[in-house]
Each structure stands twice: as structure tokens, then as C-alpha cells.
């Protein structure tokens, strides 16, 4: 099962800290590039970032996971996530 929060992700602490701090402080860069071998969490982290930016509760490092936007992003159906 894919991680539902930044705290659920195993490894990549430096990446997670930077993204969570950026979301919390409202200091998001205009682009992010996720690279690495298969299975390191690129898609999971990208989806968590997308949820943090598009959650109906507002920009947050702790997206609700239950609003329409969060659910659609998790399912890969969110219109703006591609």
C-alpha cells in the first residue's frame, strides 16, 4: 500500500523534510524533478506533494486524504496531476 502521509514514507528523509517544510512555510519551488531507480518512492512522494498542494483544506504538509482532490490524486485520476 502506498504511503498516505509524509510520515509513512520510509527513507528519503532529506527529500521529505524539504517538501514538508516548503508546504508548511508556503515556499514551493516552481518545479521538482523526482529521479531514481524503481521502487524508491518517486510516484508516492509526487502524489503526496500533489495532495499537499491541492487538498481542499488548503496548501499543507498534512493533506486530509479524504477530500475529492486527495482521493483522485491517490487514484491517479486528478485532472491537473499529469
C-alpha positions as a printed NumPy array, in Angstrom:
array([[  0.   ,   0.   ,   0.   ],
       [  1.291,   3.451,  -0.888],
       [  2.129,   5.877,   1.935],
       [ -0.741,   8.205,   2.832],
       [  1.345,  10.866,   4.625],
       [  4.934,  12.09 ,   4.526],
       [  5.464,  10.323,   7.869],
       [  4.519,   6.987,   6.272],
       [  7.35 ,   7.146,   3.708],
       [ 10.371,   5.008,   4.547],
       [ 13.723,   6.583,   3.677],
       [ 14.254,   9.776,   1.681],
       [ 14.177,  11.841,   4.887],
       [ 16.076,  14.783,   3.368],
       [ 13.591,  14.992,   0.495],
       [ 10.562,  14.619,   2.743],
       [ 11.8  ,  17.269,   5.168],
       [ 12.419,  19.77 ,   2.363],
       [  8.996,  19.174,   0.801],
       [  7.08 ,  19.232,   4.093],
       [  8.848,  22.423,   5.194],
       [  8.161,  24.041,   1.83 ],
       [  4.465,  23.208,   2.085],
       [  4.221,  24.368,   5.703],
       [  6.015,  27.648,   5.012],
       [  4.382,  28.304,   1.636],
       [  7.779,  28.266,  -0.072],
       [  7.283,  25.931,  -3.008],
       [  9.613,  25.912,  -5.996],
       [  8.165,  26.181,  -9.492],
       [  9.247,  22.631, -10.407],
       [ 10.519,  19.421,  -8.832],
       [ 12.294,  16.525, -10.527],
       [ 11.973,  13.124,  -8.899],
       [ 14.514,  10.613, -10.16 ],
       [ 15.908,   7.301,  -9.043],
       [ 15.639,   3.594,  -9.547],
       [ 12.392,   1.694,  -9.492],
       [ 10.804,   1.374,  -6.072],
       [ 12.443,   4.278,  -4.241],
       [  9.173,   6.217,  -3.83 ],
       [  9.164,   8.739,  -6.676],
       [  5.487,   8.344,  -7.512],
       [  4.415,   8.119,  -3.868],
       [  6.27 ,  11.303,  -2.938],
       [  4.986,  13.108,  -6.042],
       [  1.413,  12.165,  -5.139],
       [  1.899,  13.311,  -1.545],
       [  3.217,  16.651,  -2.817],
       [  0.274,  16.938,  -5.224],
       [ -2.164,  16.229,  -2.389],
       [ -0.42 ,  18.818,  -0.21 ],
       [ -0.797,  21.431,  -2.924],
       [ -4.355,  20.577,  -3.978],
       [ -6.081,  19.456,  -0.772],
       [ -9.388,  21.231,  -0.258],
       [ -8.22 ,  22.277,   3.231],
       [ -5.531,  24.431,   1.58 ],
       [ -1.808,  24.02 ,   0.988],
       [ -0.493,  21.801,   3.757],
       [  2.165,  19.24 ,   4.63 ],
       [ -0.633,  17.113,   6.111],
       [ -3.324,  16.725,   3.436],
       [ -6.645,  15.311,   4.638],
       [ -6.641,  12.314,   2.304],
       [-10.442,  12.244,   2.185],
       [-11.498,  15.224,   0.059],
       [-12.243,  14.698,  -3.643],
       [ -8.887,  16.137,  -4.722],
       [ -6.858,  13.934,  -2.361],
       [ -8.772,  10.8  ,  -3.335],
       [ -8.473,  11.494,  -7.066],
       [ -4.724,  12.149,  -6.777],
       [ -4.241,   8.891,  -4.849],
       [ -6.153,   7.013,  -7.556],
       [ -4.211,   8.733, -10.366],
       [ -7.381,  10.39 , -11.704],
       [ -6.791,  14.036, -10.748],
       [ -7.012,  16.173, -13.881],
       [ -4.123,  18.506, -13.014],
       [ -1.652,  15.837, -11.809],
       [ -0.285,  14.782, -15.207]])
